[in-house]
Amino acid sequence: MSVVASNSDLEMVHYLYAGFEAMKVKAPRSVGAAAASQKSAAELILKSPVTTKGHSHVEVLTDSTEKMPGQYTPDSQTQSHNPSNPFRSPMHLQDPETGETHVLQRIHQAHRT
């Protein structure tokens, strides 16, 4: 079974789904409550590169380095030694409204079902 998802065509979405097959489509969407504000926007259709038979894949997205029970947070040495690995490289995003910068870490964990 493959996983198929739809999301906005944003840099963060490309980062989160690195390795997925992606196809851009134009999709009308409403911005705000007014129907007149509908416009065509780029949307991504994403398909997982592998099937999930026999395994489940869990993605964790965190903007905290604080460990919580059951949560794995890679250390900075591991991240700096694997800069080309999208599962270990942090992504810095700036909130356009507040100007705050968030560091997002993508962690990929597989286990047998």
C-alpha positions as CSV (number, residue, x, y, z in Angstrom):
1,M,0.0,0.0,0.0
2,S,1.4,3.4,-1.0
3,V,0.6,6.6,0.9
4,V,-0.9,9.5,-1.2
5,A,-1.2,13.0,0.2
6,S,-2.1,16.5,-1.0
7,N,-0.5,19.7,0.3
8,S,0.5,23.2,-0.7
9,D,3.4,23.7,-3.0
10,L,5.7,25.2,-0.3
11,E,9.4,24.8,0.5
12,M,8.5,23.2,3.9
13,V,6.2,20.6,2.2
14,H,9.0,19.7,-0.2
15,Y,11.3,19.3,2.7
16,L,8.9,17.2,4.8
17,Y,8.1,14.9,1.9
18,A,11.7,14.6,0.5
19,G,11.9,11.3,-1.4
20,F,8.2,11.2,-2.2
21,E,7.1,11.4,-5.9
22,A,5.5,14.9,-6.3
23,M,3.3,16.2,-9.1
24,K,2.2,19.9,-9.2
25,V,-1.3,20.7,-10.1
26,K,-3.3,24.0,-10.1
27,A,-6.1,24.0,-7.6
28,P,-8.7,26.7,-7.0
29,R,-8.8,27.7,-3.3
30,S,-10.6,30.2,-1.2
31,V,-8.4,32.6,0.7
32,G,-10.4,34.0,3.6
33,A,-14.2,33.8,3.7
34,A,-15.1,35.6,0.5
35,A,-15.8,33.3,-2.5
36,A,-14.6,36.1,-4.8
37,S,-11.1,35.6,-3.4
38,Q,-10.8,32.2,-5.0
39,K,-7.7,31.9,-7.1
40,S,-5.6,29.1,-8.7
41,A,-2.7,28.0,-6.5
42,A,-0.1,25.3,-6.9
43,E,-0.9,22.1,-5.0
44,L,1.2,19.0,-4.7
45,I,0.0,15.4,-5.0
46,L,2.5,13.3,-3.2
47,K,3.0,9.5,-3.4
48,S,5.3,7.5,-1.1
49,P,8.3,5.9,-2.8
50,V,7.8,2.6,-1.1
51,T,5.0,0.4,0.1
52,T,4.2,0.1,3.8
53,K,3.4,-3.6,3.8
54,G,5.1,-5.2,6.9
55,H,6.3,-1.8,8.2
56,S,4.9,1.4,9.4
57,H,6.7,4.7,9.0
58,V,6.4,7.4,11.6
59,E,7.4,11.0,11.0
60,V,7.9,13.3,14.0
61,L,8.2,17.1,13.5
62,T,9.4,19.1,16.5
63,D,10.6,22.6,17.1
64,S,12.0,21.7,20.5
65,T,15.3,20.2,21.6
66,E,13.8,19.2,24.9
67,K,13.4,15.5,25.3
68,M,10.0,14.2,26.2
69,P,9.1,10.6,27.3
70,G,9.2,8.4,24.2
71,Q,10.5,11.2,21.9
72,Y,13.9,10.9,20.1
73,T,15.8,14.2,19.5
74,P,19.1,13.7,17.6
75,D,22.0,15.6,19.0
76,S,23.7,18.4,17.0
77,Q,26.9,16.3,16.4
78,T,24.8,13.7,14.5
79,Q,23.1,16.4,12.5
80,S,26.4,18.2,11.6
81,H,27.9,14.9,10.4
82,N,25.0,14.2,8.1
83,P,24.2,17.5,6.5
84,S,23.0,15.9,3.2
85,N,20.5,13.5,5.0
86,P,17.1,15.2,5.0
87,F,16.1,13.1,8.0
88,R,18.8,14.6,10.2
89,S,19.2,18.1,8.8
90,P,17.2,20.8,10.6
91,M,15.2,23.3,8.6
92,H,14.9,26.9,9.8
93,L,11.6,28.6,9.1
94,Q,10.6,32.2,9.9
95,D,7.1,33.1,10.9
96,P,6.0,36.0,8.6
97,E,3.7,37.5,11.3
98,T,5.9,37.3,14.4
99,G,9.4,37.1,12.9
100,E,10.2,34.2,15.2
101,T,12.5,31.5,13.8
102,H,11.6,27.9,14.3
103,V,14.0,25.0,13.9
104,L,12.1,21.9,12.5
105,Q,13.7,18.5,12.7
106,R,12.4,15.6,10.7
107,I,12.9,12.2,12.2
108,H,12.2,9.0,10.3
109,Q,11.6,5.8,12.4
110,A,10.5,2.4,11.0
111,H,9.3,-0.5,13.0
112,R,7.7,-3.8,12.2
113,T,3.9,-4.1,12.5
